[in-house]
Amino acid sequence: KRVAELSREAPPVFWTPRNGGHWIVQGYQAAFDVARDPDGFSNEIIPHSTLKKVQALQKGLSFLGIKTPRIPLPYPIMLDPPLHTQYRRPLLGVFSPKNVNSLEGRLRESAQDLIDQVADQGRCEFMEAIAEPLPVQLFLQLLGLPVERMPEYRALLKKHMAQSTKATSNLNKLATLKGIVDVMRSTLLERKENPQDDLISSLWNAKINDEPVTLEDMENFGLLLFLGGLDTVMQAMGHAVRHLAMHPELQQELRDHPERINQAIDEILRRYTIALPPRRVNQTQEFHGVNLKKNDLMNLFLPGANLDPNHFENPEQVDLDRADKVHISFNSGPHRCLGSHLARLELRILYEEILSRLPSFRLDPQSPPTFTCGYILGIERLDIIW
């Protein structure tokens, strides 16, 4: 409701003094314009040239016997073209529709098992019972990380996400990113010597600008995939099931007409968009009626863009027959979500299996949902009963 209120009452682009001060881009067209203009709006919140200077300084200090921890960064999402293109290319084939569709059988079996474990209980805390293990287990298997360490990985990710919601020092944030890389490093090195049928092994064979990948490249890749794969789909599932739990008539419609599930996926993704990707203004400019200065920070407030009343009629209503179905939930331009095909498959299987294996479910009135904020608008706890 607060996102919708902001979309109705605030301008498409506005300044907030919160969190150090930055621009909020929430207009539908404004968000598309930023996303598709990497020359004007950079994903390099810390400029790559600055990072290279830091790395050179670290090497110099190392030569003098002074060790400094390397700063891991989620590449390629924190790069601009053309370097971004070079780092993104090795990942494109892995997340192609053909490769993603080959995972359907494994994913469906997992969904059936998880739902059947709670079906006779008449209730569950959905995030822990289904939304977390369903996509996370699959992604760990796809990546090549040991599934039995999922609680450890999730604890690190929750710590990282929590830091984005409060005034945590940059040193603490970087220390958390380093902690994530540290728990992956042994697997990264093991796959280099003993490759298997997983993404980490495949990436060791990639080249960046015709040069073999380094351990630093692999750590950056691993950080990106870790942050992107272990939380976002889980949250999209939570918002979808919460909406279905509040609307038994929509549940019934989708049970009667499962062919409409894909329409429901897109419309609920539009209604409950979760990501707020950051940008840095690359050059002083006038943009949608405001004056931006070089190096100003901004957030693409995609949840607001998808509820823009100047673009969508009755934007707060979930309408499977909506005329304009083009949303920006997966971002746009060169940084459009790599995993969108996988996310759609996971959501489709969840819808199909939960609607066919559970009776009509609703929110538990004794335990209302709780939410998280930050760069991801998520659900912390979701109790449903049937």
C-alpha positions as a Markdown table, in Angstrom:
| # | Residue | x | y | z |
|---|---|---|---|---|
| 1 | Lys | 0.0 | 0.0 | 0.0 |
| 2 | Arg | 2.8 | 2.4 | 0.8 |
| 3 | Val | 4.4 | 1.8 | -2.6 |
| 4 | Ala | 1.1 | 2.5 | -4.3 |
| 5 | Glu | 0.6 | 5.7 | -2.2 |
| 6 | Leu | 4.1 | 6.9 | -3.2 |
| 7 | Ser | 3.3 | 6.2 | -6.9 |
| 8 | Arg | 0.1 | 8.2 | -6.7 |
| 9 | Glu | 1.4 | 11.2 | -4.7 |
| 10 | Ala | 5.1 | 11.6 | -5.5 |
| 11 | Pro | 6.6 | 12.8 | -8.9 |
| 12 | Pro | 8.3 | 10.4 | -11.3 |
| 13 | Val | 11.8 | 11.5 | -10.1 |
| 14 | Phe | 12.4 | 13.0 | -6.7 |
| 15 | Trp | 15.1 | 13.5 | -4.1 |
| 16 | Thr | 15.2 | 11.9 | -0.6 |
| 17 | Pro | 17.7 | 12.9 | 2.1 |
| 18 | Arg | 17.4 | 9.4 | 3.6 |
| 19 | Asn | 20.4 | 7.0 | 3.6 |
| 20 | Gly | 22.9 | 9.7 | 2.7 |
| 21 | Gly | 20.6 | 11.4 | 0.1 |
| 22 | His | 19.8 | 10.1 | -3.4 |
| 23 | Trp | 17.3 | 10.3 | -6.2 |
| 24 | Ile | 14.3 | 8.0 | -6.5 |
| 25 | Val | 13.2 | 7.1 | -10.0 |
| 26 | Gln | 9.7 | 5.7 | -9.8 |
| 27 | Gly | 7.9 | 6.8 | -13.0 |
| 28 | Tyr | 7.4 | 4.0 | -15.5 |
| 29 | Gln | 8.9 | 5.8 | -18.5 |
| 30 | Ala | 11.7 | 7.4 | -16.4 |
| 31 | Ala | 12.7 | 4.0 | -15.0 |
| 32 | Phe | 12.9 | 2.6 | -18.6 |
| 33 | Asp | 14.9 | 5.6 | -19.7 |
| 34 | Val | 17.5 | 5.1 | -16.9 |
| 35 | Ala | 17.7 | 1.4 | -17.4 |
| 36 | Arg | 18.4 | 1.7 | -21.1 |
| 37 | Asp | 21.0 | 4.4 | -20.9 |
| 38 | Pro | 24.2 | 3.0 | -19.4 |
| 39 | Asp | 26.2 | 6.0 | -20.7 |
| 40 | Gly | 24.1 | 8.5 | -18.7 |
| 41 | Phe | 23.4 | 6.2 | -15.6 |
| 42 | Ser | 26.2 | 3.9 | -14.4 |
| 43 | Asn | 25.9 | 0.6 | -12.6 |
| 44 | Glu | 29.4 | 1.2 | -11.3 |
| 45 | Ile | 28.4 | 2.7 | -8.0 |
| 46 | Ile | 32.2 | 2.6 | -7.3 |
| 47 | Pro | 33.7 | 3.5 | -10.7 |
| 48 | His | 35.7 | 0.7 | -12.2 |
| 49 | Ser | 38.7 | 3.0 | -12.7 |
| 50 | Thr | 38.7 | 3.7 | -9.0 |
| 51 | Leu | 38.7 | 0.0 | -8.1 |
| 52 | Lys | 41.6 | -0.6 | -10.5 |
| 53 | Lys | 43.6 | 2.0 | -8.6 |
| 54 | Val | 42.7 | 0.4 | -5.3 |
| 55 | Gln | 43.8 | -3.0 | -6.6 |
| 56 | Ala | 47.1 | -1.5 | -7.9 |
| 57 | Leu | 47.6 | 0.0 | -4.4 |
| 58 | Gln | 46.9 | -3.4 | -2.8 |
| 59 | Lys | 49.4 | -5.1 | -5.0 |
| 60 | Gly | 52.0 | -2.5 | -4.1 |
| 61 | Leu | 51.4 | -2.9 | -0.4 |
| 62 | Ser | 51.6 | -6.7 | -0.8 |
| 63 | Phe | 55.0 | -6.3 | -2.5 |
| 64 | Leu | 56.1 | -4.5 | 0.6 |
| 65 | Gly | 54.8 | -7.3 | 2.8 |
| 66 | Ile | 51.5 | -5.5 | 3.9 |
| 67 | Lys | 48.5 | -7.7 | 3.3 |
| 68 | Thr | 45.1 | -6.1 | 2.6 |
| 69 | Pro | 41.9 | -8.0 | 2.0 |
| 70 | Arg | 40.7 | -8.0 | -1.6 |
| 71 | Ile | 37.3 | -6.4 | -2.2 |
| 72 | Pro | 35.0 | -8.9 | -3.9 |
| 73 | Leu | 32.3 | -7.3 | -6.2 |
| 74 | Pro | 29.3 | -8.9 | -7.9 |
| 75 | Tyr | 30.4 | -8.8 | -11.5 |
| 76 | Pro | 29.0 | -8.1 | -14.1 |
| 77 | Ile | 26.2 | -6.3 | -12.5 |
| 78 | Met | 28.5 | -3.6 | -11.1 |
| 79 | Leu | 30.1 | -2.9 | -14.5 |
| 80 | Asp | 29.1 | -0.8 | -17.5 |
| 81 | Pro | 29.4 | -1.8 | -21.2 |
| 82 | Pro | 31.7 | -2.8 | -22.9 |
| 83 | Leu | 33.4 | -4.5 | -19.9 |
| 84 | His | 29.9 | -5.6 | -18.7 |
| 85 | Thr | 29.2 | -7.3 | -22.0 |
| 86 | Gln | 32.5 | -9.3 | -21.7 |
| 87 | Tyr | 31.7 | -10.6 | -18.2 |
| 88 | Arg | 28.0 | -11.2 | -19.0 |
| 89 | Arg | 28.6 | -13.3 | -22.1 |
| 90 | Pro | 29.8 | -16.5 | -20.3 |
| 91 | Leu | 26.5 | -16.5 | -18.3 |
| 92 | Leu | 24.1 | -16.1 | -21.2 |
| 93 | Gly | 24.1 | -19.7 | -22.4 |
| 94 | Val | 23.7 | -21.1 | -18.9 |
| 95 | Phe | 20.4 | -19.2 | -18.4 |
| 96 | Ser | 19.1 | -19.7 | -21.9 |
| 97 | Pro | 15.5 | -20.9 | -22.2 |
| 98 | Lys | 16.7 | -24.3 | -23.6 |
| 99 | Asn | 19.0 | -24.9 | -20.6 |
| 100 | Val | 16.5 | -23.6 | -18.1 |
| 101 | Asn | 13.7 | -25.8 | -19.5 |
| 102 | Ser | 15.9 | -28.9 | -19.0 |
| 103 | Leu | 15.5 | -28.3 | -15.2 |
| 104 | Glu | 11.8 | -28.6 | -15.1 |
| 105 | Gly | 11.6 | -32.3 | -14.1 |
| 106 | Arg | 14.0 | -31.8 | -11.2 |
| 107 | Leu | 12.2 | -28.7 | -10.0 |
| 108 | Arg | 8.7 | -30.2 | -10.2 |
| 109 | Glu | 9.7 | -33.2 | -8.2 |
| 110 | Ser | 11.2 | -30.9 | -5.5 |
| 111 | Ala | 8.1 | -28.8 | -5.4 |
| 112 | Gln | 5.8 | -31.8 | -5.1 |
| 113 | Asp | 7.9 | -33.2 | -2.2 |
| 114 | Leu | 8.0 | -29.9 | -0.3 |
| 115 | Ile | 4.2 | -29.4 | -0.6 |
| 116 | Asp | 3.4 | -33.0 | 0.2 |
| 117 | Gln | 5.4 | -32.7 | 3.4 |
| 118 | Val | 3.0 | -30.0 | 4.8 |
| 119 | Ala | -0.3 | -31.0 | 3.0 |
| 120 | Asp | -1.6 | -33.0 | 5.9 |
| 121 | Gln | -0.7 | -30.4 | 8.5 |
| 122 | Gly | -3.3 | -27.8 | 7.4 |
| 123 | Arg | -0.9 | -25.0 | 7.8 |
| 124 | Cys | 2.7 | -23.9 | 7.2 |
| 125 | Glu | 5.1 | -21.0 | 7.4 |
| 126 | Phe | 5.4 | -20.8 | 3.6 |
| 127 | Met | 8.8 | -19.0 | 3.4 |
| 128 | Glu | 10.7 | -21.6 | 5.4 |
| 129 | Ala | 8.7 | -24.7 | 4.3 |
| 130 | Ile | 8.6 | -24.0 | 0.5 |
| 131 | Ala | 9.7 | -20.6 | -0.8 |
| 132 | Glu | 13.2 | -20.9 | 0.6 |
| 133 | Pro | 14.2 | -24.5 | -0.2 |
| 134 | Leu | 12.5 | -24.8 | -3.6 |
| 135 | Pro | 14.6 | -22.2 | -5.6 |
| 136 | Val | 17.6 | -22.2 | -3.3 |
| 137 | Gln | 18.3 | -25.9 | -3.4 |
| 138 | Leu | 17.9 | -25.9 | -7.2 |
| 139 | Phe | 20.2 | -22.9 | -7.6 |
| 140 | Leu | 22.9 | -24.4 | -5.3 |
| 141 | Gln | 22.8 | -27.6 | -7.4 |
| 142 | Leu | 23.0 | -25.6 | -10.6 |
| 143 | Leu | 25.9 | -23.5 | -9.3 |
| 144 | Gly | 27.7 | -26.4 | -7.8 |
| 145 | Leu | 27.7 | -25.4 | -4.1 |
| 146 | Pro | 27.0 | -28.1 | -1.5 |
| 147 | Val | 23.2 | -28.1 | -0.7 |
| 148 | Glu | 23.9 | -29.3 | 2.9 |
| 149 | Arg | 25.4 | -25.9 | 3.6 |
| 150 | Met | 22.2 | -24.0 | 2.7 |
| 151 | Pro | 21.5 | -22.8 | 6.2 |
| 152 | Glu | 25.0 | -21.3 | 6.4 |
| 153 | Tyr | 24.6 | -19.6 | 3.0 |
| 154 | Arg | 21.2 | -18.2 | 3.9 |
| 155 | Ala | 22.5 | -16.8 | 7.2 |
| 156 | Leu | 25.2 | -14.9 | 5.3 |
| 157 | Leu | 22.7 | -13.6 | 2.7 |
| 158 | Lys | 20.3 | -12.4 | 5.4 |
| 159 | Lys | 23.1 | -10.6 | 7.1 |
| 160 | His | 24.0 | -8.9 | 3.8 |
| 161 | Met | 20.4 | -7.9 | 3.1 |
| 162 | Ala | 19.9 | -6.6 | 6.7 |
| 163 | Gln | 22.9 | -4.3 | 6.3 |
| 164 | Ser | 21.2 | -2.6 | 3.3 |
| 165 | Thr | 18.4 | -1.5 | 5.5 |
| 166 | Lys | 20.4 | 0.4 | 8.1 |
| 167 | Ala | 23.3 | 2.7 | 8.5 |
| 168 | Thr | 26.0 | 0.1 | 8.5 |
| 169 | Ser | 29.5 | 1.2 | 7.7 |
| 170 | Asn | 30.9 | 0.4 | 4.2 |
| 171 | Leu | 33.7 | -1.6 | 5.9 |
| 172 | Asn | 31.2 | -3.9 | 7.6 |
| 173 | Lys | 29.3 | -4.3 | 4.3 |
| 174 | Leu | 32.5 | -5.2 | 2.5 |
| 175 | Ala | 33.4 | -7.6 | 5.3 |
| 176 | Thr | 30.1 | -9.4 | 4.8 |
| 177 | Leu | 30.7 | -9.7 | 1.0 |
| 178 | Lys | 34.2 | -11.1 | 1.8 |
| 179 | Gly | 32.6 | -13.6 | 4.2 |
| 180 | Ile | 30.3 | -14.8 | 1.4 |
| 181 | Val | 33.3 | -15.3 | -1.0 |
| 182 | Asp | 35.3 | -17.0 | 1.8 |
| 183 | Val | 32.7 | -19.8 | 2.2 |
| 184 | Met | 32.7 | -20.4 | -1.6 |
| 185 | Arg | 36.4 | -20.3 | -2.2 |
| 186 | Ser | 37.2 | -24.0 | -1.4 |
| 187 | Thr | 34.4 | -25.1 | -3.9 |
| 188 | Leu | 35.7 | -22.7 | -6.6 |
| 189 | Leu | 39.2 | -24.1 | -6.3 |
| 190 | Glu | 38.1 | -27.7 | -6.1 |
| 191 | Arg | 36.0 | -27.4 | -9.3 |
| 192 | Lys | 39.0 | -26.0 | -11.1 |
| 193 | Glu | 41.0 | -29.2 | -10.4 |
| 194 | Asn | 38.0 | -31.6 | -10.6 |
| 195 | Pro | 35.3 | -30.1 | -12.9 |
| 196 | Gln | 31.8 | -31.4 | -12.7 |
| 197 | Asp | 28.5 | -30.7 | -14.5 |
| 198 | Asp | 27.8 | -27.4 | -12.8 |
| 199 | Leu | 28.0 | -23.7 | -13.5 |
| 200 | Ile | 31.2 | -23.1 | -11.5 |
| 201 | Ser | 33.1 | -25.8 | -13.5 |
| 202 | Ser | 31.7 | -24.3 | -16.8 |
| 203 | Leu | 32.8 | -20.7 | -15.8 |
| 204 | Trp | 36.4 | -21.9 | -15.3 |
| 205 | Asn | 36.5 | -22.6 | -19.1 |
| 206 | Ala | 35.3 | -19.1 | -19.9 |
| 207 | Lys | 37.4 | -16.2 | -21.2 |
| 208 | Ile | 37.2 | -12.5 | -20.5 |
| 209 | Asn | 38.5 | -10.4 | -23.4 |
| 210 | Asp | 40.2 | -13.5 | -24.7 |
| 211 | Glu | 42.0 | -14.1 | -21.4 |
| 212 | Pro | 41.3 | -17.1 | -19.1 |
| 213 | Val | 39.3 | -16.3 | -16.0 |
| 214 | Thr | 41.2 | -15.8 | -12.8 |
| 215 | Leu | 40.3 | -16.8 | -9.2 |
| 216 | Glu | 39.3 | -13.1 | -8.6 |
| 217 | Asp | 36.9 | -13.3 | -11.6 |
| 218 | Met | 35.4 | -16.5 | -10.3 |
| 219 | Glu | 34.9 | -15.0 | -6.8 |
| 220 | Asn | 33.2 | -12.0 | -8.4 |
| 221 | Phe | 31.0 | -14.3 | -10.5 |
| 222 | Gly | 30.2 | -16.4 | -7.5 |
| 223 | Leu | 29.2 | -13.4 | -5.4 |
| 224 | Leu | 26.8 | -12.2 | -8.2 |
| 225 | Leu | 25.2 | -15.6 | -8.5 |
| 226 | Phe | 25.0 | -16.1 | -4.8 |
| 227 | Leu | 23.3 | -12.7 | -4.2 |
| 228 | Gly | 21.0 | -13.1 | -7.2 |
| 229 | Gly | 20.0 | -16.7 | -6.9 |
| 230 | Leu | 19.4 | -17.2 | -3.2 |
| 231 | Asp | 16.8 | -14.6 | -2.4 |
| 232 | Thr | 14.9 | -12.9 | -5.3 |
| 233 | Val | 12.8 | -15.9 | -6.6 |
| 234 | Met | 12.1 | -16.8 | -3.0 |
| 235 | Gln | 10.6 | -13.4 | -2.4 |
| 236 | Ala | 8.6 | -13.4 | -5.7 |
| 237 | Met | 7.1 | -16.7 | -4.5 |
| 238 | Gly | 6.2 | -15.2 | -1.2 |
| 239 | His | 4.4 | -12.3 | -2.7 |
| 240 | Ala | 2.5 | -14.5 | -5.1 |
| 241 | Val | 1.3 | -16.9 | -2.5 |
| 242 | Arg | 0.3 | -14.1 | -0.2 |
| 243 | His | -1.8 | -12.6 | -2.9 |
| 244 | Leu | -3.4 | -15.9 | -3.7 |
| 245 | Ala | -4.1 | -16.5 | 0.0 |
| 246 | Met | -5.9 | -13.1 | 0.1 |
| 247 | His | -8.0 | -13.9 | -3.0 |
| 248 | Pro | -9.6 | -17.3 | -3.0 |
| 249 | Glu | -11.6 | -16.4 | -6.1 |
| 250 | Leu | -8.3 | -16.1 | -8.1 |
| 251 | Gln | -7.1 | -19.4 | -6.7 |
| 252 | Gln | -10.3 | -21.0 | -8.0 |
| 253 | Glu | -10.0 | -19.4 | -11.4 |
| 254 | Leu | -6.5 | -20.7 | -11.8 |
| 255 | Arg | -7.5 | -24.1 | -10.7 |
| 256 | Asp | -10.3 | -24.1 | -13.2 |
| 257 | His | -8.2 | -22.5 | -15.9 |
| 258 | Pro | -4.5 | -23.5 | -15.4 |
| 259 | Glu | -3.7 | -22.1 | -18.8 |
| 260 | Arg | -4.1 | -18.7 | -17.3 |
| 261 | Ile | -1.2 | -19.2 | -14.8 |
| 262 | Asn | 1.3 | -17.5 | -17.0 |
| 263 | Gln | -0.9 | -14.4 | -17.1 |
| 264 | Ala | -1.1 | -14.5 | -13.4 |
| 265 | Ile | 2.6 | -14.8 | -13.0 |
| 266 | Asp | 3.3 | -11.7 | -15.0 |
| 267 | Glu | 0.5 | -9.6 | -13.5 |
| 268 | Ile | 1.4 | -10.5 | -9.9 |
| 269 | Leu | 5.1 | -9.8 | -10.7 |
| 270 | Arg | 4.0 | -6.4 | -11.9 |
| 271 | Arg | 1.8 | -5.8 | -8.8 |
| 272 | Tyr | 4.5 | -6.9 | -6.3 |
| 273 | Thr | 7.8 | -6.0 | -7.8 |
| 274 | Ile | 10.7 | -6.4 | -5.4 |
| 275 | Ala | 13.9 | -4.9 | -6.7 |
| 276 | Leu | 15.4 | -1.4 | -6.2 |
| 277 | Pro | 18.6 | -1.5 | -8.3 |
| 278 | Pro | 21.0 | 1.4 | -7.6 |
| 279 | Arg | 22.6 | 3.7 | -10.2 |
| 280 | Arg | 25.2 | 6.6 | -10.3 |
| 281 | Val | 24.6 | 9.6 | -12.5 |
| 282 | Asn | 27.4 | 9.7 | -15.1 |
| 283 | Gln | 27.0 | 13.3 | -16.2 |
| 284 | Thr | 25.3 | 16.5 | -15.1 |
| 285 | Gln | 22.0 | 16.6 | -17.0 |
| 286 | Glu | 18.3 | 17.6 | -17.0 |
| 287 | Phe | 16.1 | 14.5 | -16.7 |
| 288 | His | 12.3 | 14.3 | -16.5 |
| 289 | Gly | 12.1 | 17.8 | -15.1 |
| 290 | Val | 14.9 | 17.6 | -12.5 |
| 291 | Asn | 18.6 | 18.7 | -12.6 |
| 292 | Leu | 21.0 | 15.8 | -11.9 |
| 293 | Lys | 24.6 | 16.3 | -11.0 |
| 294 | Lys | 27.4 | 14.0 | -11.9 |
| 295 | Asn | 28.0 | 11.3 | -9.3 |
| 296 | Asp | 24.6 | 11.7 | -7.7 |
| 297 | Leu | 23.2 | 8.4 | -6.5 |
| 298 | Met | 19.8 | 7.1 | -7.4 |
| 299 | Asn | 17.6 | 4.0 | -7.0 |
| 300 | Leu | 15.4 | 2.6 | -9.7 |
| 301 | Phe | 12.2 | 2.1 | -7.7 |
| 302 | Leu | 10.8 | -0.6 | -9.9 |
| 303 | Pro | 7.9 | -1.4 | -7.5 |
| 304 | Gly | 6.7 | 2.1 | -8.0 |
| 305 | Ala | 7.3 | 2.1 | -11.7 |
| 306 | Asn | 5.0 | -0.9 | -12.1 |
| 307 | Leu | 2.3 | 0.9 | -10.2 |
| 308 | Asp | 2.6 | 4.2 | -12.1 |
| 309 | Pro | -1.1 | 5.4 | -12.5 |
| 310 | Asn | 0.0 | 7.5 | -15.5 |
| 311 | His | 0.8 | 4.3 | -17.3 |
| 312 | Phe | -1.3 | 1.5 | -15.9 |
| 313 | Glu | -5.1 | 1.8 | -15.4 |
| 314 | Asn | -6.1 | 0.7 | -11.9 |
| 315 | Pro | -2.5 | -0.3 | -11.1 |
| 316 | Glu | -3.2 | -1.7 | -7.7 |
| 317 | Gln | -5.7 | -4.2 | -9.1 |
| 318 | Val | -4.4 | -7.6 | -10.3 |
| 319 | Asp | -6.1 | -8.0 | -13.7 |
| 320 | Leu | -5.2 | -11.0 | -15.8 |
| 321 | Asp | -6.8 | -9.4 | -18.8 |
| 322 | Arg | -4.8 | -6.2 | -18.5 |
| 323 | Ala | -4.3 | -4.6 | -22.0 |
| 324 | Asp | -0.7 | -3.3 | -21.3 |
| 325 | Lys | 1.2 | -6.3 | -19.9 |
| 326 | Val | 4.8 | -4.9 | -20.3 |
| 327 | His | 6.3 | -4.5 | -16.9 |
| 328 | Ile | 9.8 | -3.7 | -15.6 |
| 329 | Ser | 10.0 | -6.3 | -12.8 |
| 330 | Phe | 13.1 | -7.9 | -14.4 |
| 331 | Asn | 14.7 | -4.4 | -15.2 |
| 332 | Ser | 15.5 | -3.5 | -18.8 |
| 333 | Gly | 18.4 | -2.6 | -21.0 |
| 334 | Pro | 21.8 | -4.3 | -20.7 |
| 335 | His | 21.3 | -5.2 | -17.1 |
| 336 | Arg | 18.0 | -7.0 | -17.6 |
| 337 | Cys | 17.8 | -10.0 | -15.2 |
| 338 | Leu | 19.9 | -12.9 | -16.4 |
| 339 | Gly | 17.7 | -15.4 | -14.5 |
| 340 | Ser | 14.3 | -14.2 | -15.7 |
| 341 | His | 13.7 | -17.5 | -17.7 |
| 342 | Leu | 14.6 | -19.6 | -14.6 |
| 343 | Ala | 12.4 | -17.4 | -12.3 |
| 344 | Arg | 9.4 | -17.8 | -14.6 |
| 345 | Leu | 9.8 | -21.6 | -14.7 |
| 346 | Glu | 10.1 | -21.8 | -10.9 |
| 347 | Leu | 7.1 | -19.6 | -10.4 |
| 348 | Arg | 5.0 | -21.6 | -12.9 |
| 349 | Ile | 5.8 | -24.9 | -11.3 |
| 350 | Leu | 5.0 | -23.4 | -7.8 |
| 351 | Tyr | 1.6 | -22.1 | -9.0 |
| 352 | Glu | 0.8 | -25.4 | -10.7 |
| 353 | Glu | 1.8 | -27.7 | -7.9 |
| 354 | Ile | 0.5 | -25.7 | -4.9 |
| 355 | Leu | -2.9 | -25.1 | -6.6 |
| 356 | Ser | -3.2 | -28.8 | -7.5 |
| 357 | Arg | -1.9 | -30.3 | -4.3 |
| 358 | Leu | -3.5 | -28.0 | -1.6 |
| 359 | Pro | -7.1 | -27.0 | -1.1 |
| 360 | Ser | -8.0 | -23.4 | -0.9 |
| 361 | Phe | -5.6 | -21.7 | 1.4 |
| 362 | Arg | -5.7 | -18.3 | 3.3 |
| 363 | Leu | -3.6 | -16.2 | 5.6 |
| 364 | Asp | -3.5 | -17.2 | 9.2 |
| 365 | Pro | -5.4 | -14.5 | 11.0 |
| 366 | Gln | -3.4 | -15.3 | 14.2 |
| 367 | Ser | 0.0 | -14.7 | 12.6 |
| 368 | Pro | 0.0 | -11.8 | 10.0 |
| 369 | Pro | 2.8 | -11.6 | 7.5 |
| 370 | Thr | 6.0 | -9.7 | 8.3 |
| 371 | Phe | 8.2 | -7.9 | 5.7 |
| 372 | Thr | 11.7 | -6.8 | 5.0 |
| 373 | Cys | 13.0 | -3.7 | 3.3 |
| 374 | Gly | 16.2 | -2.6 | 1.5 |
| 375 | Tyr | 17.2 | -3.2 | -2.1 |
| 376 | Ile | 14.7 | -6.1 | -2.0 |
| 377 | Leu | 11.2 | -5.7 | -0.8 |
| 378 | Gly | 10.7 | -9.1 | 0.7 |
| 379 | Ile | 8.5 | -11.2 | 3.0 |
| 380 | Glu | 10.1 | -12.4 | 6.2 |
| 381 | Arg | 7.3 | -14.7 | 7.5 |
| 382 | Leu | 4.1 | -15.9 | 5.7 |
| 383 | Asp | 1.8 | -18.2 | 7.7 |
| 384 | Ile | -1.0 | -19.8 | 5.6 |
| 385 | Ile | -3.7 | -22.3 | 6.6 |
| 386 | Trp | -6.1 | -24.5 | 4.7 |
